[in-house]
Amino acid sequence: MLLADNEFGLLTAEELRAPTLAEFVRERRARASTRYPAGLTRKQLAEATHASLGYIAKIEQGEALNPGPAILDSLATVLELDTAERVHLYHLAQQRPAVSSVRALRHGDAAQAAVRTVLDALLPHLAAAIDDSWQVVACNSAFDEALPGLARQGHVLRWMFTDPRSRIVLEEWEREARLMVGRFRAYAAGAPERANLELLLRELGEQPDFRRLWGEGHVAIGRHDPTFTLRNPRTATVFDVRVQRYRATAPGPAHQLFIGLLGA
């Protein structure tokens, strides 16, 4: 049976639009929630997020395109957005997800299980989920064994410069440290969480080797040589690892999937 076009109000190509921050906030504000079964008025949303009514109006009218992390986090909480919607909100505002969203990935049972399944499936190769600031979200047992202390320490740079084991297992520690500092400098140029960045730099600034390498002003984007050499801390056996990195598609905020392929 053929249906007339007007039976379901079919959209034409001209009527389809890419998602916008204004449309998303308006739609989610009108949606029923646990606390607001009838949705919220603009005034209620402004009061609940501690923003001015005028600013909420600007967001919904498309005049405020890049709200900061504070207002985005507040909007996400008041509108009761789930993890995917929260990340979408940040992306519509041309921002990266806030640290609270990364914690949701790190501690959410379903998201954590999905990440863990992927990482364990890659055994015996090294695998870890790492966020854009180089914080380790999760890793498999091969990664933890090859890079002892890194998962517990959390941040790649902090581990490299404060954990003595990093100089034991990284055969070319100086090269890898210089590369990592250069990549972190590139990340720092657009890091959304400036307070956390400055805190880490103050901490690492107490390490002479970090101060020396940071002072070089070196900037790096990616690796030119995908292979690096590790030493097994128990057997002293030296082996090569070939690095592959991908954008992960597991639930939660964007992060990198680091894979260290072992040689034959």
C-alpha positions as CSV (number, residue, x, y, z in Angstrom):
1,M,0.0,0.0,0.0
2,L,1.4,3.4,-1.0
3,L,1.2,6.3,1.4
4,A,0.6,9.8,0.4
5,D,3.5,12.2,1.2
6,N,1.4,14.2,3.6
7,E,0.3,11.2,5.7
8,F,3.4,11.3,7.8
9,G,4.6,14.8,7.0
10,L,7.7,13.6,5.2
11,L,10.6,16.0,5.2
12,T,12.1,17.2,2.0
13,A,15.9,17.5,1.6
14,E,15.7,21.2,2.2
15,E,14.0,20.8,5.5
16,L,16.7,18.4,7.0
17,R,19.2,20.3,9.1
18,A,22.4,19.4,10.9
19,P,22.1,19.4,14.7
20,T,22.7,22.7,16.5
21,L,23.3,23.6,20.1
22,A,20.3,25.9,20.1
23,E,17.9,23.2,18.8
24,F,19.3,20.5,21.1
25,V,19.0,22.7,24.3
26,R,15.4,23.8,23.3
27,E,14.4,20.2,22.6
28,R,15.9,18.8,25.8
29,R,14.4,21.7,27.9
30,A,11.0,20.8,26.7
31,R,11.4,17.1,27.4
32,A,9.9,15.6,30.5
33,S,12.4,14.7,33.2
34,T,12.3,13.2,36.7
35,R,12.2,16.6,38.4
36,Y,10.3,18.5,35.7
37,P,7.6,16.2,34.3
38,A,6.2,19.0,32.1
39,G,9.7,20.1,30.9
40,L,11.2,23.5,31.9
41,T,10.6,27.0,30.9
42,R,13.5,29.2,30.0
43,K,13.3,30.9,33.3
44,Q,13.3,27.6,35.2
45,L,16.4,26.5,33.2
46,A,18.2,29.7,33.9
47,E,17.5,29.5,37.6
48,A,18.5,25.9,37.9
49,T,21.8,26.4,36.0
50,H,22.5,29.7,37.8
51,A,22.7,31.4,34.4
52,S,20.9,34.6,33.4
53,L,17.7,34.3,31.5
54,G,19.2,36.4,28.7
55,Y,22.2,34.0,28.3
56,I,19.9,31.0,28.1
57,A,17.9,32.8,25.5
58,K,21.1,33.5,23.5
59,I,22.0,29.8,23.6
60,E,18.5,28.8,22.4
61,Q,18.5,31.4,19.6
62,G,21.9,30.4,18.3
63,E,23.6,33.6,19.4
64,A,25.9,31.9,22.0
65,L,27.6,29.2,20.1
66,N,30.5,28.3,22.4
67,P,29.4,28.2,26.1
68,G,32.2,27.3,28.5
69,P,32.5,23.9,30.4
70,A,30.9,25.3,33.5
71,I,27.5,26.2,31.9
72,L,27.6,23.0,29.7
73,D,28.1,20.8,32.8
74,S,25.3,22.6,34.6
75,L,23.0,22.2,31.5
76,A,23.8,18.5,31.3
77,T,23.0,18.0,35.0
78,V,19.7,20.0,35.0
79,L,18.5,18.5,31.8
80,E,19.4,15.0,33.1
81,L,21.5,14.1,30.0
82,D,23.0,10.6,29.7
83,T,26.6,10.1,28.8
84,A,26.1,10.2,25.1
85,E,23.9,13.3,25.3
86,R,26.4,15.0,27.5
87,V,29.2,14.4,25.0
88,H,26.9,15.5,22.2
89,L,26.2,18.7,24.0
90,Y,29.9,19.5,24.3
91,H,30.5,18.7,20.7
92,L,27.7,21.0,19.6
93,A,29.4,23.8,21.6
94,Q,32.7,22.9,19.9
95,Q,34.1,21.9,23.3
96,R,35.7,18.7,24.6
97,P,33.8,16.7,27.3
98,A,34.6,17.9,30.8
99,V,36.5,15.8,33.3
100,S,33.3,14.7,34.9
101,S,32.3,13.1,31.7
102,V,35.6,11.2,31.5
103,R,35.0,10.0,35.1
104,A,31.6,8.7,33.9
105,L,33.4,6.6,31.4
106,R,36.0,5.5,33.9
107,H,33.6,4.5,36.6
108,G,30.3,3.7,34.7
109,D,29.8,-0.1,35.0
110,A,28.4,-0.6,31.5
111,A,30.9,1.7,29.8
112,Q,33.8,0.2,31.7
113,A,32.7,-3.3,30.8
114,A,32.6,-2.4,27.1
115,V,36.0,-1.0,27.2
116,R,37.4,-3.9,29.2
117,T,36.0,-6.4,26.7
118,V,37.8,-4.7,23.8
119,L,41.1,-4.5,25.7
120,D,41.0,-8.1,26.8
121,A,40.2,-9.3,23.3
122,L,43.5,-7.8,22.1
123,L,45.6,-10.0,24.4
124,P,48.5,-11.0,24.2
125,H,49.1,-7.5,22.7
126,L,49.3,-4.4,24.9
127,A,46.1,-2.4,24.9
128,A,44.8,0.6,26.8
129,A,42.2,3.3,26.6
130,I,43.8,6.7,27.0
131,D,42.0,10.1,27.1
132,D,43.2,13.1,25.1
133,S,45.2,14.4,28.1
134,W,47.2,11.1,28.2
135,Q,45.4,9.8,31.3
136,V,45.1,6.0,31.3
137,V,41.4,5.1,31.5
138,A,41.8,1.3,31.5
139,C,44.3,-1.3,30.3
140,N,44.6,-5.0,29.8
141,S,47.0,-7.3,31.7
142,A,49.7,-7.3,29.0
143,F,49.9,-3.5,29.1
144,D,50.1,-3.5,32.9
145,E,52.8,-6.1,32.9
146,A,54.9,-4.4,30.2
147,L,54.6,-0.9,31.7
148,P,54.5,-1.5,35.5
149,G,53.0,1.2,37.5
150,L,51.6,3.2,34.6
151,A,47.9,2.2,35.1
152,R,48.1,2.9,38.8
153,Q,50.0,6.2,38.3
154,G,47.4,7.2,35.8
155,H,49.1,9.8,33.7
156,V,51.7,8.8,31.1
157,L,54.0,11.8,31.7
158,R,53.8,11.5,35.5
159,W,54.8,7.9,35.2
160,M,57.7,8.6,32.8
161,F,59.2,11.2,35.0
162,T,58.5,10.1,38.6
163,D,58.4,6.3,38.5
164,P,61.9,4.7,38.3
165,R,60.5,1.7,36.5
166,S,59.8,3.7,33.4
167,R,63.6,4.0,32.8
168,I,64.0,0.3,33.3
169,V,61.4,-0.9,30.8
170,L,61.8,1.9,28.2
171,E,65.0,1.0,26.4
172,E,65.2,4.4,24.7
173,W,63.8,6.4,27.6
174,E,65.3,9.8,26.4
175,R,63.8,9.5,23.0
176,E,60.4,8.4,24.3
177,A,60.4,11.1,27.0
178,R,61.2,13.8,24.5
179,L,58.5,12.6,22.1
180,M,55.9,12.5,24.9
181,V,56.8,16.0,26.1
182,G,56.4,17.3,22.5
183,R,53.1,15.6,22.1
184,F,51.9,17.0,25.4
185,R,52.9,20.5,24.4
186,A,50.8,20.1,21.3
187,Y,47.8,19.0,23.4
188,A,48.3,21.8,25.9
189,A,47.7,24.4,23.2
190,G,44.0,23.6,23.2
191,A,43.5,21.8,26.5
192,P,40.0,22.5,27.8
193,E,40.9,21.9,31.4
194,R,43.5,24.6,32.0
195,A,43.6,24.2,35.8
196,N,44.4,20.5,35.6
197,L,47.1,21.2,33.0
198,E,48.7,23.9,35.1
199,L,48.6,21.6,38.1
200,L,50.4,18.8,36.2
201,L,53.0,21.2,34.8
202,R,53.8,22.6,38.3
203,E,54.2,19.0,39.6
204,L,56.4,17.9,36.7
205,G,58.4,21.2,36.9
206,E,60.0,19.7,40.0
207,Q,61.6,17.0,37.8
208,P,64.9,18.2,36.2
209,D,64.6,16.0,33.1
210,F,61.1,17.3,32.5
211,R,62.2,20.9,32.9
212,R,65.1,20.3,30.4
213,L,62.9,18.7,27.8
214,W,60.0,21.2,28.2
215,G,62.5,24.0,27.8
216,E,63.5,22.7,24.4
217,G,60.1,23.9,23.1
218,H,59.8,20.7,21.0
219,V,56.3,20.0,19.5
220,A,55.3,16.6,18.2
221,I,52.1,15.3,16.4
222,G,52.0,11.5,16.4
223,R,55.0,9.2,16.0
224,H,57.2,9.0,12.9
225,D,58.5,5.6,14.0
226,P,55.7,3.4,15.2
227,T,58.1,1.0,16.9
228,F,59.5,1.3,20.4
229,T,61.6,-1.1,22.5
230,L,60.7,-2.4,25.9
231,R,62.6,-4.5,28.4
232,N,60.8,-7.1,30.5
233,P,61.4,-6.1,34.1
234,R,61.4,-9.7,35.3
235,T,63.4,-11.5,32.6
236,A,65.4,-8.5,31.2
237,T,64.3,-9.7,27.7
238,V,64.2,-6.9,25.1
239,F,61.4,-6.8,22.7
240,D,59.8,-4.4,20.1
241,V,56.3,-3.1,20.2
242,R,54.6,-1.6,17.2
243,V,52.1,1.1,18.1
244,Q,48.7,1.6,16.6
245,R,46.3,4.2,17.8
246,Y,42.6,4.6,17.0
247,R,39.6,6.7,18.1
248,A,37.6,4.4,20.4
249,T,33.9,3.9,19.7
250,A,32.9,2.5,23.1
251,P,30.2,4.3,25.0
252,G,31.3,7.5,26.8
253,P,33.6,10.5,25.9
254,A,36.1,10.2,23.1
255,H,39.4,8.5,24.0
256,Q,42.2,6.8,22.2
257,L,42.6,3.1,21.9
258,F,46.3,2.4,22.2
259,I,47.5,-1.0,20.9
260,G,51.0,-2.2,21.2
261,L,51.5,-5.1,18.7
262,L,54.1,-7.7,19.7
263,G,56.4,-9.1,17.1
264,A,56.3,-12.7,15.9
